[in-house]
Amino acid sequence: MITLYHCAGARSMRSHWLLHELGLDFRLVTLPFSMAGLRTPTYLAISPLGRVPCLVDGDLTLIESGAICQYLCETYDDGHLHRPPGHPERAAWLQWLHYAETIAVHAASLVQQRVFIAPADRSPVVQKLESRRLFKALEVIAAELATRDYLLASGFSAVDTAVGYSVHLARQLIDTTPLPTIEAYHERLAARPAFQRALDPSPLDDAPA
Ligand SMILES: N[C@@H](CCC(=O)N[C@@H](CS)C(=O)NCC(=O)O)C(=O)O
C-alpha cells in the first residue's frame, strides 16, 4: 500500500493529484502545515527533514516531489503520463519536472512571508523581489503555452501536475492576469477530476494579509 504524507495546499498536492491521475489506491496522511505538526519525532523518523511530500511504498521512502513523480510514473504509469528514456519528449519531460521547483522556490518564499512570519516582521524587499522572480519564472511557461495546451506537444503528462501545482500556488500570491495563457492553462488543469480530488483549502486563506 502506498502512503502519502501531505499538508493541505503544500507541494504534496503534486503527488496527491498524480496519484489520482494514475488511479492508484493509497492512504493519505494529512499533517498540520506548521513546525509543530511536521517536526514530531514520529514524522521525523519517516521523513528526516520533516517536510512534505513524503511517499512510502513498501520499503521505499521518497521525500522529493520530483523524484516521487518520476518514481510513480516509472513504476505505475501505462505510458500516458510518463515519457521514458528514448521518447522524443523525454528531455523536455525532465526539464519541466524540475522547472516546477524553479517556480516553487519563489512561491514558497512568499508563503513563508505570509504564513510563518508576523506582518510586522515581513520584508517588503523580499516580497517585491520574490514576486518579480516568480512572475519571470511564469513568463517562460506562458510563452511555451502560446502554441499548445500543455507543456508537451503530445498533450497532458505528469509534468503538468508538477508545474501545474506551482502555477496554482503562484496565482494565490501574485497577479497572473497579465499572462492569459497561464490563466487558461490553470483553468484547463482545474477542470480535471484528479485535480479537484486533490484540491484542499489553502493555508494562505487563514494567513493575515
Ligand atoms: N523540493 C521539495 C520541497 C519540499 C518542501 O519544502 N515542502 C514544504 C511544503 S510546500 C514543507 O514541507 N515546508 C515545511 C517547512 O519548511 O517547515 C519538494 O519538492 O518536495
The ligand as an SDF file (V2000), in Angstrom:
LIG
                    3D

 20 19  0  0  0  0  0  0  0  0999 V2000
   11.9050   20.3260   -3.0210 N   0  0  0  0  0  0  0  0  0  0  0  0
   10.9850   19.7310   -2.0850 C   0  0  0  0  0  0  0  0  0  0  0  0
   10.4490   20.8200   -1.1730 C   0  0  0  0  0  0  0  0  0  0  0  0
    9.6340   20.2450   -0.0220 C   0  0  0  0  0  0  0  0  0  0  0  0
    9.1240   21.3690    0.8760 C   0  0  0  0  0  0  0  0  0  0  0  0
    9.8530   22.2990    1.2460 O   0  0  0  0  0  0  0  0  0  0  0  0
    7.8330   21.2730    1.2830 N   0  0  0  0  0  0  0  0  0  0  0  0
    7.2250   22.2950    2.0760 C   0  0  0  0  0  0  0  0  0  0  0  0
    5.7270   22.3600    1.7740 C   0  0  0  0  0  0  0  0  0  0  0  0
    5.3820   23.1370    0.2620 S   0  0  0  0  0  0  0  0  0  0  0  0
    7.3110   21.9780    3.5510 C   0  0  0  0  0  0  0  0  0  0  0  0
    7.1720   20.8440    3.9480 O   0  0  0  0  0  0  0  0  0  0  0  0
    7.5210   23.0090    4.3650 N   0  0  0  0  0  0  0  0  0  0  0  0
    7.5170   22.9100    5.7680 C   0  0  0  0  0  0  0  0  0  0  0  0
    8.6940   23.6150    6.3720 C   0  0  0  0  0  0  0  0  0  0  0  0
    9.5130   24.1520    5.6240 O   0  0  0  0  0  0  0  0  0  0  0  0
    8.7780   23.5980    7.5750 O   0  0  0  0  0  0  0  0  0  0  0  0
    9.8740   19.0210   -2.8640 C   0  0  0  0  0  0  0  0  0  0  0  0
    9.5600   19.4830   -3.9800 O   0  0  0  0  0  0  0  0  0  0  0  0
    9.3300   18.0090   -2.3870 O   0  0  0  0  0  0  0  0  0  0  0  0
  1  2  1  0
  2  3  1  0
  2 18  1  0
  3  4  1  0
  4  5  1  0
  5  6  2  0
  5  7  1  0
  7  8  1  0
  8  9  1  0
  8 11  1  0
  9 10  1  0
 11 12  2  0
 11 13  1  0
 13 14  1  0
 14 15  1  0
 15 16  2  0
 15 17  1  0
 18 19  2  0
 18 20  1  0
M  END
$$$$
